[in-house]
Amino acid sequence: MRAVRLLRSLTAVVLAVVSLDAGQAVETADTTRVFRYLMGTSMQVAAFGGDTAVRRAAIEEAFGALHEVDRLMSNYRSDSELSHVNASAARGPVAVSAPLLSVLEAARRVSVDSRGAFDVTVGPLVKAWGFFDKKPHVPTAAELAAVRPLVDYRNILVDPRERTVRFTRRGVEIDLGGIAKGFAVELAANVLRRHGLSGFVDAGGNQYMLGAQPGKRVWTVGIKDPMHGSQLLGEVDVREGAVSTSADSSNFLVAGDRRYGHILDPRSLQPSTAALSVTILSMDATLGDAMSKAAFILGPKDGLALIESYPQMSGVIAYRTADGSTAVALSSGVKTHFHPIFGGAPGRASSRR
């Protein structure tokens, strides 16, 4: 797993930034939980076992790892490495760090395997739709035509040997919002692992579970009903690993009485409606994060086929049927671990619009 391989290269930097704002902390005899806002979302790092001092130190270092990923890969920070790449790579090769190179290589793998359903060059498209600056805008045909040649993962040329990135044309812009949090939560979880602790890292739609909770053998992850956010479609048992969920129910824009979700199809340049939500379980959190977007855009049939092609990965895809009900498609690896909340035929939940 790439986060394990890169942990040592980030450790020195992480140790330099561990004295972060303490945030909210909840502590018992065997558990420490700390909540902070980072990478545009509320994050939680929890550690189990060891003594209090070890747990606190490990959580500080874990947040340091999260902070460093944000410093490297945020396109909202003008001082980030990613912003430097976006500003310079059209003029020639730009040297990049090992973490950024690793994430770009993982992104390309999912882009190729999904035939472009996942694509980190959606930066100009995200801005055209107003999702970057939170100003709703339905782009015109002319605006989308201008963006069209820029949105293509093949516009990024990565040289692993020289560790450089180059763009094939001006105007290309990388947006790692669909993959960086997955990398970050695994990196942070491996900090806990190195300290000999169990625990979990929660970054909104991305989680990483490590070891076991006190008194329990497995983790139970609830999957929200995307049509009724206060209800669950079901629960899935996870022994260890990453969980990534993508849905458009909480991030969307409304224009002209129409609702547009934030998960954009790089091929059509339109918000995808092929699924309602996708939850991916994987030992590789970086690939799992990207896969949740690719499968969402591909929909239940092609999305499941793509998930099945990746070893140690499984998924749950919720989608809307012709009659307006919510159905659930399960990959083979999760069928025995998924427990539906609502009654009805297998693979179908009883919630309706």
N, C-alpha and C positions, 0 to 999 in steps of 0.2 A: 504493500500500500504506500502510495507516494508520500503521504503525510508522515509516515514513520521514517522514510528515507531522508526527508527534508528537515526533520525535527532538530537534528544536530546543527544544521547550517543556520537555523534561526535562533538557537538557544542564546547565543551571546547577545543578540539584539533584544530578544525577549527579556532577558535579565536586566537590561538597561531601562525598560519601561514598565516594570512590574509595580512601581509605586504609583498606581493609578487611584482615582477617586474610589473610595470604598464602596459606594452604592449601598443598596439594601442588603443586609445579611440576616439569615435565620440559622440558628445553631442549636443542636442538641448534643448529647454525649457522644454520639457516633456519626453525626452528620453536620456538614456545613454547606449552606446554600448562599450564593451571592447573586444579586440581580443588578444589572447595569444596562444602559442604553448604548449600543454600539452598532456600526454598520447599518444604520437606518432602522434598527429594530430593537425590541427589548430582549435581552439575553440573560440566561441563567446558567451558572456552572455550579454543580453540586458534587460533593466528594463524600464518600463513605469509608469508614475504617481509619486506622492510624490514630494519632493523637491530634488534638485541636491545632497545634502549631504546624504540623505537617500538612493538614488539610488546608489551612489558611494560606500557607506558602504556595502550595500546589495550585490553588485557585487563582492566586495573584499571577502566577506564571502563566496559567492557562489564559487568563484575560490579556496578559501581555502578548501571547501568541495571536489572539483574536485581533488585538489592536494593531499588530504588525501586518497582518493580512489586509486590514483596512487601509493601512498606510501605503501598501504596495498596490492594491487592486481596486481602490475606489475611483470611480469616474466623477465623483462629486468633490474630490479634493484636487486642487490645482497642483499640489506638491507631491502627488502620488506617482509611483513609477508608471502606472498605466496611463495617466494623463500625459506624461513625458513621451511615452510610446505613441499615443494618439496624435500628439503634436509634431512628432519628428519622423516616424517610420515611413512616410511617403517620400521623404527625401533621401533615404538610404537606410542600411541596416542599423538597428539600435541594440546595443548590448542590454540583456535583461537578467534579472536574478533567477536563481534556480527555482524558487517557488512559482514565479510568474511563468517561466518556461514550462514547468510541469503542468500547470493549469491550462495553458494554451494547447499543449499536446493532448491532454485529455479532452478538451473541447473539440479539437479537430477529429479525434477518434469518433466521438458521438455524432458529429456533423456528417462524416463520411458514412457511418453505419445507418444513419437516419435519412440519408439522401437530402440533407439540407434542412430537415425539420428543426434541428437545433443549430443555431448559428450565432456566434458572439459578435458578428459585425452588424448587429441590429441597432447599434448606437444611433445612427441617423434616423432610423425608423421609429425608435422609442421617442425621440425628440419630436418627430413630425406629428405623432399622435398626442403629444402633450403630457406623456407619462413621466418624462424626466423632470420637468419643472412644475408638475402638478397643475398645469393649465390646460384643461380639456380642449382638444381641437381635433376635428375630423378632417384629415388632409384631403386636398383636392386631387383630382386625377393627375394634374400637372406636378403637384408636389410629390406624389408617389412615383411618378415617372422619373423625377430627378433623383430620388433615393434608390431606385431599382438597381442601377449598376454598382452601387456601393455595398449592398447587402448580399454578400457572397463570401463564405468562409475561405474560398480559394483566393481571395484578395490578400490573405495573410500568408506570408512565406516565413516559415520558421526554420532556422538552421541549428539543429541540436548540438552539432559539434562546435560551432563558433558561439553558440548561445546568443543568437541574435534574432530579431524580428524585423521584417520589412513589409510594407504595403505595396501592392502593385499599382495603386492609383491614389490620387489626392481625394480627400473627403471621407475615406474609410475611417471608421471609429469603432473600437472594441468596447463592448459593454459586458462585464463579467457578472452582472446581477443574477444570471441563471446558473452560476457554477461556483462562484467564489465562497459563498457561505458553506457549501458542502466541504470544500477544502479546509476552511477555517475550523469547523466543528471537529473534524477528525484530528487536526493538528492539536487543538486544545485538549481533546480526549486523550491523546497520546502523552500529553504532559502529566495527566493524572496517572496514566499507566506507568510512566517512568518513576513516579513516586510510590508505586505499589498500592494505589487506591482504586476502588470502584467508584462509579459516579456517572454523571451524564452532563452533556452540554446541549443547551436548547437555544437555538437562534431563530425562533419563529417557525418557519416551515422546514427547518433542518435541525435534526437532533442526532446525537451520537450516544448510545448506551454502552457502558463499559462495566464488565463484571456483573454483579447482582446487587439489588437493593437489600438492605437489612431485612431478614426474615422472608425473602421471596426468592424463587428460583428463576423466574422469567419476568421480563418487562411487559406490561400491557399498554399498547398504544391505541388510543381511540381515533377513529377516522370520522371526521365531521360530515354530516349530511350537507352537501354544498347548497342545497335549496332551503335548508332550515338549520342555520348555524348553531342553534342551541341544542340540536339533537345529533345523535351519532348514527351513522350507517352500520358501524360495527367496530369490533376491536380485533387487534392482531397481536399475537404473542411473539416477542422478540427476545432471543437469548443474549445477543450482543451484536452491535453494529449500528449502521446509520439508517435513519428514516428521513426521507425527503418527500414533502407534499407540495404540489402545485395546484392552485385553484384560482379562479378569477372572481370569487364571491366577495372578497374583501378589498380588491384593488381594481377599480373600474372607473370609467367616466360616463357621464350621461350628456348626450347632445341631441337636440331635436326629438326629445321623448324616447330616445333609443339608448340602450345600455351597451357599452363596449368594454369587454374585458381587457386586462393588461397583457395577457399572453399572446404575443403577436406571431403570426405564421410568416417566417422569412420568405416563403415561396410566393404567397399571395399578397403579402404586405398588409394583411387584414387581421383583426383579432380572431383567434381560433375559437370555434364553437364545437369542435369534434369531441370534447369531453367536458365534464363538470369539475372533476378533480382527479389527480393521480397521486398515489402514494407508492414510493419505491423503497424497498428494503434491500440493503446492500452492505457488504463489508468495505466497499470503497465509497466513501461519502462524496467524493468529487464527481465520480461517474454517476452516482445515484442522483445527485442534484441535477446534473444536466439531463439525465434520462427522464426525470419527472416532467421536464418541459417538452422533450422530444415526444414522449408517449402521449402527453396532453394534446399536442398538435396533430399527431398521427391518428388519434382516436382508438377505440377499444380493439379492433381487429389488428391493424398494423402495429399499434402500440404494444400489444401483448406479444406479437411475433418478435419485435425488436427486443423487448425485455427478456424473452426466452433465449435469445441468442447470446446473452451475457451470463457466464457462470457465476454462481453465488449472488444472483440478483433475482428479486421477485417483485410483483406489483399488484396493486388494486386500482382499477380504473372505474370511476363512477361516470355515467353518461346518461343523457336524456333520451328516452325512447319516443317513438312517434306519438304515443298517447299522453305524453307529458310526465310519465312516471320516471323515477330514477332507478336505473339498473346498475349492477356491479359486475364487472368482468375481472376474473382472478387468474393470475398466472399459476402454473402448476406448482411452483415452489411455495405458494402461500395458502393453497386451498385447505390444508389441514390445520392452519394456524389462524385462520380468519373466522371470527364469530359474529354473525349478523345480529344486529340489535332488534330489527323489525322482522315480523313474520312474513310469510309469503313464499313464493317459489324460490328455489336456490338461484342465487345470482341476481335477485331482484328485491329491492327494498320497497316498502309500501308508501314512501313519501311521495307527495305530488305537489305541483305548484298551486 
